[in-house]
Amino acid sequence: MKLSRQFTVFGSAIFCVVVFSLYLMLDHLQLDHSKNPSNNGQLSILQEKIDHLERLLAENNEIISNIRDSIINLSKSVKDGRGGLEAGNQSRATMPGAVLTPPLVLPVQPEDCQFAARSYSKSAEGVQMLEVYDLLAFDNPDGGVWKQGFDITYEGHEWDQEPLQVFVVPHSHNDPGWLKTFDDYYRDQTQHILNNMVVKLHEDVRRKMLWSEISYFSKWWENIDVQKRDAVRSLIERGQLEIATGGWVMPDEANAHYFGIIDQLLEGHQWLEKNLGVKPRSGWAVDPFGHSPTMAYLLKRAGLSNMLIQRVHYSVKKHFAAQKTLEFFWRQNWDPDSSTDILCHMMPFYSYDIPHTCGPDPKICCQFDFKRLPGGRISCPWRVPPQAITDDNVQERALMLLDQYRKKSQLFRTKVVLAPLGDDFRYTEASEWDQQFQNYQKLFDYMNSHPELHVQARFGTISDFFAALRVTADVDPLTSSSPLLPVVSGDFFTYADRDDHYWSGYFTSRPFYKRLDRLLESYLRAAEILYSFALSSLKKHDRLNDFPSVENYKLLTEARRNMGLFQHHDAIAGTGKDWVVIDYGTRLFHSILNLKHIMVNSAHWLVLKNKGEYSHQPSVPFLQMVTIGSKRNTLNAIVLKCVPVCLRVLVVYNPTEQERLTVVTVYVNTPQVRVQTAAGHAVTAQVSAVWEEPTQASSEAYQRLQSKEGGVKQEVRLAFVWYGTTSNRDKSGAYLFLPDGEAKEYSPKRPPVIRVTRGAIFSEVTTVFEHVTHSLRLNNIQGVEGQSVEISNTVDIRGEFNREIAMRITSDLNSSDRFFTDLNGYQIQPRRMMAKLPLQANFYPMTTTSYIQDEHLRLTLLTAQSLGVASLKNGQLEVIMDRRLMQDDNRGLGQGVQDNKITANTFRLLLERRSSSDAREQVRPSSFPSLLSHISSMFLNHPVIPMAVGLSYGHLHTAPYRPLRSSLPCDIHLVNLRTIQAGEGPGPSEEAALILHRRGFDCTFASRNTGLLCATTWGKVSAINHYFICELFSLSPSSLKICLLTVMLSFSLFLSISSICISLSICYLSIISVFYCSCPIEQQA
Ligand SMILES: [Zn+2]
């Protein structure tokens, strides 16, 4: 037995920002009765309000009845004399000191429920992906030369009236890390591509090039001289070079959280604006392994009009080709009109390489990849080499290529055809530029000089192509609609490129790094917000020069870029070489340390009571975040040491826009600990041992949870299962999941060790198996975090051979074949388990949330890291937690996944009673989490951040810093408050970007005892303007220019990111100043 000398204090700290104003608000809304349970007069006011609402919203019966139920329950509890403090699933601990009591009934405005409750109406020619999946047989017949398609024919006279327009778009796909690290690729390939580009595009104004990764472009830019920069600017001005998408990377669309996607897009777009004055118009995503509508939405919000996608299931591509729906307006599932529509081109064939882009026959198209001319380093696998174009063969070669273009155009509704011309890291050598551009020019010249061919072929950028498409398809620029093009809603997961090769493995591959990324994202957001406030406050006090603002901004920029780099589709996906993974991991870890540095620096200024005492001393920091390695997932738990007796001051930073009752964990070196608030009130604390090794053994089973939700006992069973891999030649690897049938139950050789912890704040059962240390924790607090069970699994499969371990949750819910997973933490996509698909096809990405439900209950699994999830049986949810695979899966990586680490996975399991459900819901293509689920997920992903005041600073006084007067409305999330870089130099400007997200939520859940400390207010913050005024704004309007009206207009991503705001820009632009804040810091002694 080994018991560490460390102990843990779990203080239940209370972050009441301004309790008073919150209550004012509640009084105003007339819904708070926990405060005054015997007041029947207020109940009658409530009744009046309900009557009024009924008149207003006669059509919205379910919501009204929901509220009425709450009122009836409330009346009962008042009569029973029970009042507000009703027990949840556990008895509540009483907490001395300032106790913030959540309202008994969540004050939700019925109008705010309408978005999710709205009935779904599909447009006449709308394509819904869930319905497409119903239609398709998912057979895989041989299609001839176009193996996964069909034979394409044409008459030959189709173009007599309107010629075929061909746009050949040269591109080079540069992965920011895959087989080589980012820096190695840059040194060996990318810099040469870009250097040659400047020379070779200038040789002929008809030549074009597309570039998309700003991570590479900006690195190159730093290394080139003024003349070259001017040359690049002129290429852009002349339309020869187009920057597509303009993100830092081409992000993974399955695992990346929308915070990360937005941030890397901002970083890229900001760079472009500052250095080139360029705004991207079209998106270009040829390589992410499946496509998410979140990306479509964010690109649209970032001001792009068009986008291109490539890796879509081959059966879906074939169906879309047959229906001629490969060009469409991509609309969000939840969009009632066309406001989210973005024009999208889906590439029809197998790959984005040249053999698969000129037309259906790769054997022919390969002959038009002039890098493969005989004598070169690569050749055509179809064994017919390209021929250099000469006067003798030009006719024959042009007609051969034109035949492919014509066939390709048969899959589309207009006479505009796109033919990308490129591949991974193409155009490195000057000779390759000559080979491609000279030979193609000869072909174009021939085609264009023969009017009887009815073709106009040329080099183009992707926006040249879309511009022609828009004209031909008669796209209305105002409404983004076309009489010719359909509307498509839904997503393109799970991707299969051939046979039963589904790319569901990468939803989990390298989970350690997926978790590390999420941690970095939460630190980045927290540091951004704190830094923005500190800068503003320092300026107000005229102390900016005493603060390392530029040095910290450089670190912040580096962290943004490291996080942005990791959103790349081979990075967060876990599909890079081992040493590339280490390179990414080092960057992530390095930036986590730097962000802590920024947070303690910023918090130092903000919490100091007497600003006159401020002095920045890097060698003796005022605040510290010293952590210890721990097997539990407590990377942000800090160490407070006392020898022998002392008083330590703890500053706790709540980085969310919600007040919260939460548990704060701190490591101490003595069990003799008392915790007090700054005012001297005792805070309930629980001291627990930190175990380094398991001790007592027991053979009893543990994996059983019971919940008494709504008076009904609901049993939820938790188990672990193993997947192996098939005995066929093709086996599971970093990308692919190819299991050997259904999972087998985990049966450990030794009985597990079980540890039980009980206390005033939490109770926990930890079960130690050979491969997983599994903890279930119930927090005994009144806040949101007391509403769900925390699950923590520390997985270690380093000794295994071709195995994957999953957590399976089995319940009595009658969910049938339906389940729900989130897309990028941004929206929910309904799913169906389909028996006609192989097992691996039924796994989907889960960034933050998945759930199953029946008429009465919903069981939600919230996650703090992206993983693959499925619901293979009625009532089940199953998450793959780690994979160890000994071989390559033939997608170019050239290795298996054997660099497994001990990985902490953290989840929360939430069981909610539904007050109503209807049959329409079964066909509705959208679904929404409850408010409790939204905020539980936010708290899971954004834990409070404790910092310790250094021992030598015990004499300095601290004061809470509260930029918000109360919580923001429950449905509004502050995505980021991000200081913008100055026009010149690497330091900060006086502008910051405020990004808000109004979240759609489902009101058909119990609104009693949710633990939430917020309300909803019709999505209008102006309605509660007078309840909280941002200190910074009101005290000093000139301190930090209030939020970027100018930037926002020129860069629409800054507009609040809203799933549901109906009159978005107007209502939110008017309240910018109020939203300009969010980081209550509460201190404790
Ligand atoms: Zn790639």
Residues whose N, C-alpha, C, O or C-beta is under 5 A from the ligand:
A	BS01	ZN	D175 D287
